[in-house]
Amino acid sequence: MRLTLALALLAATPAAAQQQPNAAPADAPTRRFTGEDLFGLSIAADPQISPDGRTIVYVRRSADIMTDRMQSSLWLIDVASGRQSPFATQGSSPRWSPDGTRVAYVAGDGNGSQLFVRWIASGASARVTSFPGDPQALAWSPDGTRLAYIATVAGEPTTLGKAPAKPEGAKWAEPLTVIDRINYRNDGGGYVKPGRDHLFMVAADGGAARQLTFGAFDDGGPLSWTPDGREIVFAAIRGPDAERQILNSDVMAVDVNTAALRTLTTRDGPDGQPRVSPDGMKIAWLGFDDKRRSYENTQLYVGDRQAGAPRSLTASLDRGIEDATWAADGRSLYASYDDRGQRRIARIGLDGRVQPLIDNVEGGGIDRPYTGGEFSVSKGGTIAYTGGDAGAPADVWVWSGGKPRRLTQLNDVLTSSKALASVRKIAVTAPDGRPIDAWLAIPAGRTPGERVPLILEIHGGPNSAYGPSFASDVQLYAAAGYAVLWTNPRGSTSYGAEFANLIDKNYPSADYDDLIAAVDAAIADGTADPDNLFVTGGSGGGVLTAWIVGKTDRFKAAATQKPVINWTSEALTMDATLFTSRYWFSKLPWEDPMSYWNRSPLSLVGNVKTPTLVVVGSEDYRTPVSESEQYYAALQIRGVPTALVKVPGASHGGFTSRPSQSAAKASAIIAWFDRYRARPTTRP
């Protein structure tokens, strides 16, 4: 029933599509946004502006229809004219040398990834590493002679006992795998292979790389050199209890000559993303005091050159800082943060004064409207960033004072040929009077006054945020005739720590009421047909989808994607082994089993009457496949209409990384909803 039913669901979609008013004749290109259009989309990422502010190198991610994967290439942009030119047919993580004459980047060499350097004047490139370990977190030395990076050092597997000697030529089973690490598998990476991530240094012209950090610990970027080139500052969880820590990283410094390590921060809580000031007298970093709550604002701290006497520059901002970099004069920092569902960039002075600069930062993924985006800053203060709106995936933008300027139009040809859904914000008030941000996508071709079927799309996290960003799922749903509603209920980020922690140790709870209030607002708006309501969401949104159908029968059908159904089983099978019981509950599962059960959607399955599709990636280790299978089995036992759709090879984070699977997943959900969709009505 699994695969054959999924194929039947996909096959049902074209018939529904033919009913749409903007469908084109069979022999003409359609103006509807379709699954095939995912192969025509491109997204800009990681824009790096040259020190003189004249040139930007960025990553362009585009779908390759022959491999069904997103491929990354590198492009140059002349800031003054906006003229683009290809830089490398494949690559990622571009970083300018301090003098702007070279760019270091990561690219495949046939067997893995290596570090390359391109000389801008001549266009010549050279591979400077040959170490197996996929370099990341590249950082140039201040004098431009060396490159630091993080790479994985392979280790030896743990063994217990010894198998008999195998005769020559015999074909035996694979040897036993012995697991003895607390965190033994990672979503997206699979079961952890022996080895650790460590810091390396190599000459910018190539040669033998030198390892700088060692031990049974993982070191992480970004990396920041001191101006004198003697030390590199980074973050890591080290010490005798490192395996039992989750967020408790420290800022550290390593001497590039002696490999001697110094620990600069020691508080209980994460300290990371360190940046040394241009004069070397201060260090800035991101972190917070860990109070074992589900959410804390990540704050921007500044200390002396030893990270001593730290003080938060953003405590009064009440927003979580995503990234920060020093201004060239060392008197302020540029920082990005989410505010009311929109990523922004501001200049933050050493006195804590916040000067907002940019409010249309976009980026991240393509399928759902999450906040995101990246930026870099030239010595003169020109900012290159990924930006845009709900009309297309992120482009490269530039700001140098005044109005931002868009430099790329990666999707204009495609989007101009499509009748895309329009997006607008609607007002929502929760039952307790709190304002809730929500956005509504209206299908193209809807006539004024027409009520249309509504899909409530719920974000994951739950401590994350949606915003007015492009989302292929939204456009595909709208092209099938559905209005799409997404919102930031309590627990969402970008509204302050108090709002995010309204669900601390109490999730799901009143966030349900916020979501229902948003649906009621869409009905009151005159858009949504109250007799044609549908609900879906992934991860935390999958939790809330399953919770909703256990609380109400208002929705005609539901699709819960990669949900948690049973908090006890999730806490004991997810990849971050210690996380759930430490941050989302007050006690361990066996100490207080009823708290876990009472917040599990499985506890409400006896109430469910809504036909509910269950969708999950077959290699999901964050909300493991067993969660979805439990719910599917429970619904089958109860006789509730259901189906289980597995996305082959997909992890939790890579759920829609293959364009064909992203399109097919959305198509399956549409087909499921179409089964239970009634004819829309026209009401005043």
C-alpha positions as CSV (number, residue, x, y, z in Angstrom):
1,M,0.0,0.0,0.0
2,R,2.9,2.3,0.6
3,L,4.6,2.9,-2.8
4,T,1.6,2.1,-4.9
5,L,-0.6,4.4,-3.0
6,A,1.9,7.2,-3.2
7,L,2.1,6.8,-7.0
8,A,-1.7,6.8,-7.2
9,L,-1.7,10.1,-5.3
10,L,0.8,11.6,-7.7
11,A,-1.2,10.4,-10.7
12,A,-4.4,12.1,-9.3
13,T,-2.9,15.6,-9.4
14,P,-3.1,16.5,-13.1
15,A,-6.9,15.9,-13.2
16,A,-7.3,18.5,-10.4
17,A,-5.0,20.8,-12.2
18,Q,-7.2,20.8,-15.3
19,Q,-10.0,22.4,-13.3
20,Q,-8.0,25.5,-12.6
21,P,-9.1,28.7,-14.4
22,N,-5.6,29.6,-15.6
23,A,-4.8,26.2,-17.1
24,A,-3.5,26.4,-20.6
25,P,-4.4,24.3,-23.7
26,A,-2.4,21.0,-23.9
27,D,-0.3,22.3,-26.7
28,A,0.7,25.6,-25.0
29,P,2.9,26.4,-22.1
30,T,1.0,26.6,-18.9
31,R,1.0,29.7,-16.7
32,R,0.4,27.6,-13.7
33,F,3.3,27.0,-11.4
34,T,4.1,23.3,-11.6
35,G,6.5,20.8,-10.1
36,E,8.6,20.9,-13.3
37,D,9.2,24.6,-12.5
38,L,11.3,23.6,-9.5
39,F,14.0,22.7,-12.0
40,G,14.0,26.2,-13.3
41,L,14.5,28.0,-10.0
42,S,17.8,29.4,-8.8
43,I,18.8,30.9,-5.4
44,A,21.6,33.2,-4.5
45,A,23.6,32.3,-1.4
46,D,26.8,33.4,0.5
47,P,27.5,36.7,-1.2
48,Q,31.1,37.8,-0.4
49,I,32.0,41.4,-1.3
50,S,35.6,42.3,-2.0
51,P,37.6,44.4,0.5
52,D,37.3,47.4,-1.9
53,G,33.6,46.9,-2.4
54,R,33.8,46.7,-6.1
55,T,33.1,43.0,-6.8
56,I,30.9,40.3,-5.3
57,V,31.4,36.6,-5.6
58,Y,28.4,34.5,-4.7
59,V,27.1,31.0,-4.8
60,R,24.3,30.3,-7.3
61,R,22.3,27.2,-6.5
62,S,20.4,25.7,-9.4
63,A,18.6,22.4,-10.0
64,D,20.2,20.0,-12.4
65,I,17.4,18.1,-14.1
66,M,19.7,15.2,-15.1
67,T,21.0,14.5,-11.6
68,D,18.0,15.7,-9.7
69,R,20.2,17.7,-7.4
70,M,20.9,21.3,-6.5
71,Q,24.3,22.2,-8.0
72,S,26.4,25.2,-6.8
73,S,28.4,27.4,-9.1
74,L,30.3,30.6,-8.3
75,W,29.6,33.9,-10.1
76,L,31.2,37.4,-10.0
77,I,29.2,40.6,-10.0
78,D,30.6,44.0,-10.8
79,V,28.9,46.2,-8.2
80,A,28.8,49.4,-10.2
81,S,27.3,48.0,-13.4
82,G,25.6,44.8,-12.0
83,R,27.4,42.8,-14.8
84,Q,27.8,39.1,-14.0
85,S,30.4,36.7,-15.2
86,P,31.0,33.0,-14.3
87,F,33.7,32.3,-11.8
88,A,33.6,28.5,-11.3
89,T,31.3,25.9,-12.7
90,Q,31.2,24.3,-9.2
91,G,32.1,25.5,-5.8
92,S,31.1,26.9,-2.4
93,S,32.3,29.0,0.5
94,P,34.1,31.7,-1.5
95,R,36.4,34.0,0.6
96,W,38.4,37.0,-0.6
97,S,42.0,37.4,0.3
98,P,42.7,40.5,2.4
99,D,44.2,42.4,-0.6
100,G,41.3,41.3,-2.9
101,T,43.6,39.7,-5.5
102,R,42.5,36.1,-4.9
103,V,39.4,34.1,-3.9
104,A,39.6,30.8,-1.9
105,Y,36.8,28.4,-2.4
106,V,35.8,24.7,-1.9
107,A,35.2,22.5,-5.0
108,G,35.0,18.8,-5.8
109,D,38.0,17.0,-7.2
110,G,36.3,13.8,-8.2
111,N,36.8,12.0,-4.9
112,G,35.6,14.7,-2.4
113,S,36.1,18.4,-1.8
114,Q,39.3,20.3,-1.7
115,L,40.4,23.9,-1.2
116,F,41.2,26.0,-4.3
117,V,42.5,29.5,-4.9
118,R,41.7,31.6,-7.9
119,W,43.9,34.6,-8.9
120,I,41.5,37.3,-10.1
121,A,43.8,39.1,-12.5
122,S,44.9,36.0,-14.5
123,G,41.8,33.8,-13.9
124,A,44.2,30.9,-13.0
125,S,43.1,28.5,-10.2
126,A,45.2,26.1,-8.2
127,R,44.3,23.3,-5.8
128,V,46.0,23.9,-2.5
129,T,44.9,20.9,-0.4
130,S,44.8,17.2,-1.0
131,F,43.7,16.1,2.4
132,P,40.6,13.9,2.5
133,G,38.2,15.7,4.8
134,D,36.1,18.2,2.9
135,P,37.4,21.6,4.1
136,Q,35.0,24.2,5.5
137,A,35.0,27.5,7.5
138,L,37.8,29.0,5.3
139,A,39.7,32.0,6.7
140,W,42.7,33.9,5.3
141,S,45.6,35.0,7.4
142,P,45.9,38.8,7.7
143,D,48.9,38.9,5.4
144,G,47.3,36.6,2.8
145,T,50.0,33.9,2.9
146,R,48.0,31.2,4.7
147,L,44.5,29.7,4.9
148,A,42.9,28.1,7.9
149,Y,40.0,25.7,7.7
150,I,38.2,22.9,9.4
151,A,38.4,19.3,8.1
152,T,37.5,15.8,9.4
153,V,40.3,13.6,10.6
154,A,39.4,9.9,10.2
155,G,39.6,7.7,13.3
156,E,39.6,4.0,14.1
157,P,36.3,2.3,14.9
158,T,35.7,0.8,18.3
159,T,35.9,-3.0,18.5
160,L,34.8,-5.6,20.9
161,G,36.2,-9.1,20.6
162,K,37.5,-10.6,17.4
163,A,35.8,-12.5,14.5
164,P,37.3,-15.8,13.3
165,A,40.0,-15.6,10.6
166,K,38.5,-15.3,7.2
167,P,39.8,-17.8,4.6
168,E,41.4,-16.2,1.5
169,G,38.7,-15.5,-1.1
170,A,35.8,-16.1,1.2
171,K,32.8,-13.7,1.1
172,W,31.8,-13.0,4.7
173,A,29.3,-10.6,6.2
174,E,30.3,-7.1,7.1
175,P,32.1,-6.8,10.5
176,L,30.2,-5.8,13.6
177,T,29.6,-2.2,14.2
178,V,30.2,-1.1,17.8
179,I,28.6,2.2,18.9
180,D,29.7,3.8,22.1
181,R,29.2,7.5,21.5
182,I,26.2,9.4,23.1
183,N,25.4,11.2,19.8
184,Y,26.0,8.3,17.5
185,R,24.1,9.5,14.4
186,N,23.3,12.9,12.8
187,D,20.5,13.9,10.6
188,G,21.8,14.3,7.1
189,G,25.1,12.7,7.9
190,G,23.8,9.3,9.1
191,Y,25.6,7.1,11.6
192,V,28.7,8.9,12.8
193,K,31.9,7.5,11.3
194,P,35.1,7.4,13.5
195,G,36.9,10.7,13.3
196,R,36.8,14.3,14.6
197,D,36.7,17.8,13.0
198,H,39.9,19.7,13.6
199,L,41.5,23.0,12.5
200,F,44.2,23.0,9.8
201,M,46.4,25.6,8.2
202,V,47.9,25.5,4.7
203,A,50.0,27.9,2.6
204,A,47.8,29.9,0.2
205,D,50.0,28.8,-2.7
206,G,49.7,25.2,-1.7
207,G,51.8,22.6,0.0
208,A,51.5,20.3,3.0
209,A,48.7,21.2,5.4
210,R,49.4,21.3,9.1
211,Q,46.9,20.2,11.8
212,L,46.6,22.6,14.7
213,T,44.0,21.0,17.0
214,F,43.7,17.4,18.2
215,G,41.8,15.2,20.6
216,A,38.5,13.4,20.9
217,F,36.6,16.7,20.3
218,D,35.0,18.5,17.3
219,D,36.2,22.0,16.6
220,G,34.0,24.4,14.6
221,G,34.0,27.6,12.6
222,P,33.9,30.3,11.7
223,L,37.6,30.9,12.2
224,S,39.0,34.4,13.0
225,W,42.7,35.3,12.9
226,T,44.3,37.8,15.2
227,P,45.7,40.8,13.2
228,D,49.3,39.7,14.0
229,G,48.6,36.3,12.5
230,R,49.7,34.5,15.6
231,E,46.5,32.9,16.8
232,I,43.2,31.7,15.4
233,V,40.0,32.0,17.4
234,F,37.2,29.4,17.1
235,A,34.6,27.6,19.1
236,A,34.4,24.0,20.4
237,I,33.0,21.8,23.1
238,R,36.0,20.4,24.9
239,G,36.9,19.0,28.3
240,P,36.4,15.7,30.1
241,D,32.5,15.9,29.9
242,A,32.4,17.1,26.3
243,E,30.4,14.1,25.1
244,R,27.6,14.9,27.5
245,Q,27.3,18.6,26.5
246,I,25.0,19.8,23.7
247,L,25.2,23.6,23.6
248,N,28.0,24.4,26.0
249,S,30.7,25.5,23.5
250,D,33.5,27.9,24.4
251,V,35.5,30.4,22.5
252,M,39.1,29.2,22.2
253,A,42.4,30.3,20.6
254,V,45.1,28.2,19.1
255,D,48.7,29.4,18.6
256,V,49.6,28.7,14.9
257,N,53.2,28.1,15.7
258,T,53.0,26.0,18.8
259,A,49.4,24.6,18.6
260,A,48.9,25.6,22.2
261,L,45.3,26.1,23.1
262,R,43.7,28.7,25.3
263,T,40.1,28.6,26.5
264,L,38.6,32.1,26.5
265,T,35.0,31.6,27.8
266,T,33.8,29.2,30.4
267,R,30.2,29.9,31.2
268,D,27.3,27.4,31.1
269,G,25.9,28.1,27.7
270,P,27.0,28.3,24.0
271,D,29.7,30.8,23.0
272,G,30.5,30.7,19.3
273,Q,31.1,32.5,16.0
274,P,34.0,34.6,17.4
275,R,35.3,37.6,15.5
276,V,38.5,39.4,16.4
277,S,38.3,43.2,16.1
278,P,40.4,44.9,13.4
279,D,42.9,46.2,16.0
280,G,43.1,42.9,17.8
281,M,42.1,44.5,21.1
282,K,38.6,43.0,21.4
283,I,36.7,39.8,20.5
284,A,33.0,39.7,19.6
285,W,31.0,36.5,19.8
286,L,27.4,35.1,20.0
287,G,26.0,33.2,22.9
288,F,23.7,33.1,25.9
289,D,23.4,31.8,29.5
290,D,21.8,28.4,29.3
291,K,18.8,28.3,31.6
292,R,17.5,25.0,30.2
293,R,14.5,26.7,28.5
294,S,13.3,25.8,25.1
295,Y,14.5,29.2,23.7
296,E,17.0,31.9,24.6
297,N,17.9,35.0,22.5
298,T,21.4,34.6,21.1
299,Q,23.1,37.8,22.1
300,L,26.1,39.7,20.7
301,Y,28.9,39.9,23.3
302,V,32.1,41.9,23.2
303,G,35.1,41.3,25.5
304,D,38.7,42.3,25.6
305,R,41.4,40.4,23.6
306,Q,41.1,37.5,26.0
307,A,37.3,37.7,25.9
308,G,37.4,39.0,29.4
309,A,35.0,41.5,30.9
310,P,32.2,40.4,28.5
311,R,29.1,42.5,28.0
312,S,26.1,42.0,25.8
313,L,25.4,44.7,23.2
314,T,22.0,43.4,22.4
315,A,20.3,42.5,25.7
316,S,17.8,45.3,25.2
317,L,17.1,44.4,21.6
318,D,15.2,41.2,22.6
319,R,16.0,39.5,19.4
320,G,18.3,36.6,18.5
321,I,21.4,37.5,16.6
322,E,22.1,35.3,13.6
323,D,25.5,36.6,12.5
324,A,27.8,39.6,13.2
325,T,31.0,41.1,11.7
326,W,33.2,44.0,12.7
327,A,33.1,47.4,10.9
328,A,36.5,48.3,9.5
329,D,37.0,51.0,12.2
330,G,36.3,48.6,15.0
331,R,33.7,51.0,16.6
332,S,30.7,49.0,15.7
333,L,29.5,45.7,14.3
334,Y,27.1,44.7,11.5
335,A,24.6,42.1,12.7
336,S,21.6,40.2,11.3
337,Y,18.6,39.2,13.3
338,D,14.9,38.2,12.7
339,D,12.2,40.7,13.7
340,R,8.5,39.9,13.3
341,G,9.1,37.3,10.6
342,Q,11.7,39.3,8.6
343,R,15.5,39.2,8.7
344,R,17.2,42.5,9.1
345,I,20.7,43.9,9.1
346,A,21.7,46.7,11.6
347,R,24.8,48.4,12.7
348,I,25.3,47.9,16.5
349,G,27.6,50.3,18.3
350,L,29.8,49.3,21.2
351,D,27.4,51.3,23.4
352,G,24.6,49.0,22.3
353,R,22.9,51.5,20.0
354,V,21.1,49.7,17.2
355,Q,20.9,51.4,13.8
356,P,18.6,49.5,11.4
357,L,19.9,49.4,7.8
358,I,18.2,46.7,5.7
359,D,14.9,45.0,6.1
360,N,14.4,42.7,3.1
361,V,17.0,40.0,3.8
362,E,15.9,36.6,2.4
363,G,17.5,33.3,1.8
364,G,17.8,29.8,3.0
365,G,15.6,27.3,1.3
366,I,13.0,27.3,-1.5
367,D,10.2,25.1,-0.4
368,R,8.8,26.9,2.6
369,P,8.7,30.6,3.7
370,Y,11.3,30.5,6.5
371,T,13.3,33.5,7.5
372,G,17.0,33.5,6.4
373,G,19.7,35.2,4.5
374,E,23.4,36.0,4.5
375,F,25.6,39.1,4.2
376,S,29.2,40.4,4.1
377,V,30.7,43.9,4.4
378,S,33.5,45.7,2.6
379,K,36.1,47.8,4.3
380,G,34.1,50.9,3.2
381,G,30.8,49.6,4.7
382,T,29.1,48.4,1.5
383,I,26.9,45.4,2.4
384,A,26.3,42.5,0.0
385,Y,23.3,40.3,1.0
386,T,20.7,37.9,-0.2
387,G,17.3,39.6,-0.4
388,G,13.9,39.7,-2.0
389,D,10.3,39.0,-1.3
390,A,7.5,36.5,-1.8
391,G,7.7,36.7,-5.6
392,A,11.0,34.7,-6.1
393,P,13.9,33.0,-4.3
394,A,16.7,35.2,-3.0
395,D,18.8,37.4,-5.2
396,V,22.0,39.3,-4.5
397,W,21.4,42.8,-3.3
398,V,23.8,45.6,-2.3
399,W,23.5,48.5,0.2
400,S,25.9,51.4,0.5
401,G,23.6,53.9,2.2
402,G,20.1,54.9,1.1
403,K,18.0,52.5,-0.8
404,P,19.2,48.9,-1.4
405,R,19.9,47.9,-5.0
406,R,19.1,44.5,-6.5
407,L,22.0,43.1,-8.6
408,T,20.6,39.8,-9.9
409,Q,17.3,38.7,-11.4
410,L,17.9,35.0,-11.3
411,N,14.3,33.9,-11.7
412,D,12.7,36.8,-13.6
413,V,12.3,34.9,-16.9
414,L,10.5,32.0,-15.1
415,T,8.4,34.0,-12.7
416,S,7.3,36.5,-15.4
417,S,5.8,33.6,-17.4
418,K,3.8,32.3,-14.4
419,A,0.6,33.3,-12.7
420,L,1.9,33.2,-9.2
421,A,-0.1,33.6,-6.0
422,S,-0.1,37.0,-4.5
423,V,0.9,37.3,-0.8
424,R,-0.4,39.7,1.8
425,K,-0.4,40.0,5.5
426,I,-3.6,39.6,7.5
427,A,-4.4,40.7,11.1
428,V,-4.9,38.0,13.7
429,T,-5.7,38.3,17.4
430,A,-5.2,35.3,19.7
431,P,-7.9,34.5,22.3
432,D,-5.7,36.1,25.0
433,G,-5.5,39.3,23.0
434,R,-2.0,38.9,21.6
435,P,-1.4,40.0,18.0
436,I,-0.2,37.2,15.8
437,D,1.5,37.7,12.4
438,A,0.1,35.8,9.5
439,W,0.3,35.8,5.7
440,L,-2.2,34.7,3.1
441,A,-1.4,33.5,-0.5
442,I,-4.3,34.0,-2.9
443,P,-4.5,31.7,-5.9
444,A,-4.1,33.5,-9.2
445,G,-7.4,33.8,-11.0
446,R,-9.6,34.0,-7.9
447,T,-12.5,36.2,-8.6
448,P,-13.4,38.9,-6.0
449,G,-15.8,37.5,-3.4
450,E,-15.0,33.9,-4.2
451,R,-14.2,31.7,-1.2
452,V,-11.6,29.1,-1.9
453,P,-10.2,26.1,0.0
454,L,-7.6,27.0,2.6
455,I,-4.4,25.2,3.6
456,L,-3.0,26.1,7.0
457,E,0.8,25.6,6.6
458,I,2.6,25.4,10.0
459,H,6.3,26.0,10.5
460,G,8.6,23.7,12.4
461,G,11.0,24.4,15.2
462,P,8.8,25.2,17.1
463,N,11.3,28.0,17.9
464,S,11.6,29.4,14.3
465,A,9.7,31.8,12.1
466,Y,8.0,32.1,8.8
467,G,7.8,35.4,6.9
468,P,6.7,37.0,3.6
469,S,9.2,34.9,1.6
470,F,9.0,32.8,-1.6
471,A,8.0,29.2,-1.0
472,S,7.5,26.6,-3.8
473,D,5.1,24.6,-1.6
474,V,2.9,27.6,-1.2
475,Q,2.9,28.3,-5.0
476,L,2.2,24.7,-5.8
477,Y,-0.7,24.6,-3.4
478,A,-2.1,27.9,-4.8
479,A,-1.7,26.7,-8.4
480,A,-4.0,23.8,-7.4
481,G,-6.7,26.3,-6.3
482,Y,-5.9,26.6,-2.6
483,A,-5.4,29.7,-0.6
484,V,-2.4,29.2,1.8
485,L,-2.2,30.6,5.3
486,W,1.0,30.6,7.3
487,T,1.5,32.3,10.7
488,N,3.9,32.7,13.6
489,P,2.1,31.4,16.7
490,R,3.4,31.7,20.2
491,G,6.7,29.9,20.5
492,S,7.9,31.5,17.2
493,T,11.1,33.4,17.2
494,S,11.6,37.1,16.1
495,Y,9.1,38.4,18.6
496,G,11.3,38.3,21.8
497,A,12.2,35.7,24.3
498,E,9.0,36.0,26.3
499,F,6.8,35.2,23.3
500,A,9.1,32.3,22.3
501,N,9.0,30.8,25.8
502,L,5.2,31.0,26.1
503,I,5.4,27.3,25.2
504,D,8.4,26.4,27.3
505,K,7.8,23.0,28.9
506,N,4.3,23.3,27.4
507,Y,4.3,22.4,23.8
508,P,1.9,21.9,22.1
509,S,-0.6,24.1,24.1
510,A,-2.0,27.6,23.4
511,D,-0.1,27.7,20.1
512,Y,-3.1,25.6,18.9
513,D,-5.4,28.5,19.8
514,D,-3.2,31.0,17.8
515,L,-3.4,28.8,14.7
516,I,-7.2,28.4,14.9
517,A,-7.5,32.1,15.4
518,A,-5.5,32.6,12.2
519,V,-7.9,30.3,10.3
520,D,-10.8,32.2,11.7
521,A,-9.2,35.4,10.5
522,A,-8.8,34.0,7.0
523,I,-12.5,33.1,7.0
524,A,-13.5,36.5,8.3
525,D,-11.3,38.0,5.6
526,G,-13.6,36.6,3.0
527,T,-11.0,34.4,1.4
528,A,-11.3,31.0,3.1
529,D,-14.2,28.6,2.6
530,P,-15.1,27.4,6.1
531,D,-16.3,24.1,4.6
532,N,-13.0,23.5,2.8
533,L,-10.2,23.7,5.5
534,F,-7.0,21.7,5.3
535,V,-3.9,21.6,7.4
536,T,-0.3,20.5,7.0
537,G,3.2,21.3,8.4
538,G,6.6,19.7,8.9
539,S,8.6,18.8,12.0
540,G,7.2,21.0,14.7
541,G,4.5,21.8,12.2
542,G,3.9,18.1,11.9
543,V,3.5,17.9,15.6
544,L,0.9,20.6,15.6
545,T,-0.9,19.1,12.6
546,A,-1.4,15.9,14.4
547,W,-2.3,17.8,17.6
548,I,-5.0,19.8,15.7
549,V,-6.8,16.8,14.2
550,G,-6.8,15.3,17.7
551,K,-8.5,18.5,19.0
552,T,-11.0,19.4,16.3
553,D,-12.8,18.0,13.3
554,R,-13.0,21.3,11.4
555,F,-10.4,20.3,8.8
556,K,-11.5,18.2,5.8
557,A,-8.1,16.5,5.6
558,A,-4.6,16.8,7.0
559,A,-1.0,15.9,6.1
560,T,1.4,15.6,9.0
561,Q,5.0,15.8,7.7
562,K,8.0,14.3,9.7
563,P,6.2,14.7,13.0
564,V,6.9,13.8,16.6
565,I,4.1,11.6,17.8
566,N,5.4,10.2,21.0
567,W,7.8,12.4,23.0
568,T,9.2,9.5,25.0
569,S,10.3,7.5,21.9
570,E,11.5,10.7,20.1
571,A,13.6,11.7,23.1
572,L,15.3,8.3,23.0
573,T,15.8,7.9,19.3
574,M,16.5,11.4,17.9
575,D,20.0,12.3,16.8
576,A,20.7,14.9,19.5
577,T,20.3,12.3,22.2
578,L,20.3,14.7,25.2
579,F,18.3,17.6,23.8
580,T,14.6,16.8,24.2
581,S,14.7,15.7,27.9
582,R,17.0,18.6,28.8
583,Y,15.3,21.6,27.1
584,W,11.6,20.6,26.4
585,F,10.8,18.7,29.6
586,S,11.7,19.2,33.3
587,K,12.4,15.5,34.0
588,L,13.6,12.4,32.2
589,P,11.0,10.2,30.4
590,W,11.1,7.5,33.1
591,E,10.9,10.0,35.9
592,D,7.7,11.7,34.6
593,P,6.2,9.6,31.8
594,M,2.8,11.3,32.0
595,S,4.2,14.7,31.1
596,Y,5.7,13.2,27.9
597,W,2.4,11.4,27.1
598,N,0.1,14.3,27.8
599,R,2.0,16.4,25.2
600,S,2.2,13.6,22.6
601,P,-0.2,13.8,19.7
602,L,-0.5,10.0,20.0
603,S,-2.4,10.6,23.3
604,L,-5.2,12.2,21.2
605,V,-5.4,9.7,18.4
606,G,-8.6,8.3,19.8
607,N,-10.3,11.5,18.9
608,V,-9.1,11.7,15.3
609,K,-11.7,11.5,12.5
610,T,-9.9,13.6,10.0
611,P,-8.3,11.8,7.0
612,T,-4.6,12.2,7.7
613,L,-1.7,11.6,5.4
614,V,1.7,10.9,7.0
615,V,4.8,11.9,5.2
616,V,8.5,11.3,6.3
617,G,12.0,11.0,4.9
618,S,13.3,7.4,5.0
619,E,16.6,8.6,6.6
620,D,15.1,11.1,9.1
621,Y,17.1,10.9,12.3
622,R,15.7,14.1,13.9
623,T,12.1,13.0,14.1
624,P,12.8,9.4,13.2
625,V,10.7,7.3,10.8
626,S,9.4,5.3,13.7
627,E,7.4,8.4,14.9
628,S,5.5,8.6,11.6
629,E,5.0,4.8,11.5
630,Q,3.5,4.8,15.0
631,Y,1.0,7.4,13.9
632,Y,0.2,5.7,10.7
633,A,-0.3,2.4,12.5
634,A,-2.5,4.0,15.2
635,L,-4.7,5.6,12.5
636,Q,-5.0,2.4,10.6
637,I,-6.0,0.5,13.8
638,R,-8.7,3.1,14.4
639,G,-10.0,3.0,10.9
640,V,-9.2,6.6,10.1
641,P,-8.4,7.2,6.4
642,T,-4.6,7.4,6.1
643,A,-1.6,6.7,4.0
644,L,2.1,6.7,4.7
645,V,4.4,8.4,2.1
646,K,8.2,7.9,2.5
647,V,10.6,10.1,0.7
648,P,13.5,7.7,-0.3
649,G,16.9,8.7,1.0
650,A,15.7,11.9,2.5
651,S,16.8,13.2,5.9
652,H,14.9,15.6,8.1
653,G,16.9,18.6,7.0
654,G,17.2,17.4,3.4
655,F,13.5,16.5,3.1
656,T,13.1,18.4,-0.1
657,S,16.7,18.7,-1.3
658,R,16.0,16.7,-4.4
659,P,13.8,18.8,-6.7
660,S,11.8,15.8,-8.0
661,Q,11.0,14.7,-4.5
662,S,10.0,18.2,-3.4
663,A,7.6,18.4,-6.3
664,A,6.3,14.9,-5.8
665,K,5.8,15.5,-2.0
666,A,3.7,18.6,-2.6
667,S,1.8,16.8,-5.4
668,A,1.0,13.9,-3.0
669,I,-0.4,16.3,-0.4
670,I,-2.5,18.1,-3.0
671,A,-3.9,14.8,-4.3
672,W,-4.8,13.8,-0.7
673,F,-6.5,17.1,-0.1
674,D,-8.3,16.9,-3.4
675,R,-9.9,13.6,-2.4
676,Y,-11.8,15.4,0.4
677,R,-12.2,18.8,-1.1
678,A,-15.8,20.1,-1.6
679,R,-16.8,22.6,-4.3
680,P,-16.0,26.1,-3.1
681,T,-18.9,28.4,-2.3
682,T,-19.4,32.1,-2.9
683,R,-20.4,34.0,0.3
684,P,-20.7,37.7,1.2
